[in-house]
Amino acid sequence: AFLPLSAEQLSHFCTRVVEARGCILRESEGCPDRARSFLEATMEGLKVAYEDLCKTHHLQKNAVYLRTAQCIRQNPATHCMYLYINQLDSIVGSNATAKMQMACCNMQFYSLCARASITKTCGEAAADQVMDLINGMAQAPILASCGNNIPGSDKCRNAPYIAADKVMVPKGTVLSRQLKIILEES
C-alpha cells in the first residue's frame, strides 16, 4: 500500500487521487446503476478521507500526518485484517449472504484492532490519523453495500460476532473493554 512519507509525495498523491476519482467516474458511465452507485460511494469515501489532508491550508494536519506516516508504514495493522478475514471464512464458509451480513455487522472489528495496533507502536496521534482515513474511506461504500446490516442495528442483533479473545489489544484498557462489548453484543 502506498503511504506518502514527504510533503512532495503527499502533494503528488493528492493530485493522483483527484485524477483517479475523475477517471473512474467517467469510465463507469456505461456501467449498470447498482455498480455505478457503489463506485460513486467508494470514490466519495476516498475524497472525504483525503480531502482535509490534501488541502494546502491544513498545514498542521499535514505535519501531524507526515510525522506519523513513517511509523504507520513500518508497522501496518495488516494482522487485524487477516484475522478478520480468517474468522469470517471459518465461521461462514462460502455462504456469500451470511459472509456479507457478518462483514457488515462486524465492520468495527478491523477499525478497533487497527487502532489498538497503531496506538501501541506509533502513538495516539498516528492512530487518530489512521482512523480518520479508514472511517472516511469505508463509510460510504459500507453504507452502500450493507444497508441495514450495521453494528447496533436490529439485523445485527442476532448475527454471530468474532470472538473477542482473538483480538490482540492491551488487556484492561478502555479499548479492550469496548472491543469486547462490540464483539460479544447480541
Secondary structure, 3 states (H helix, E strand, C coil): CCCCCCHHHHHHHHHHHHHHHHHHHHHHHHCCHHHHHHHHHHHHHHHHHHHHHHCCCCHHHHHHHHHHHHHHHHCCCHHHHHHHHHHHHHHHCCCHHHHHHHHHHCHHHHHHHHHHHHHHHHCHHHHHHHHHHHHHHHHHHHHHHHCCCCCCCHHHCCCCCCCHHHCCCCCCCHHHHHHHHHHHCC
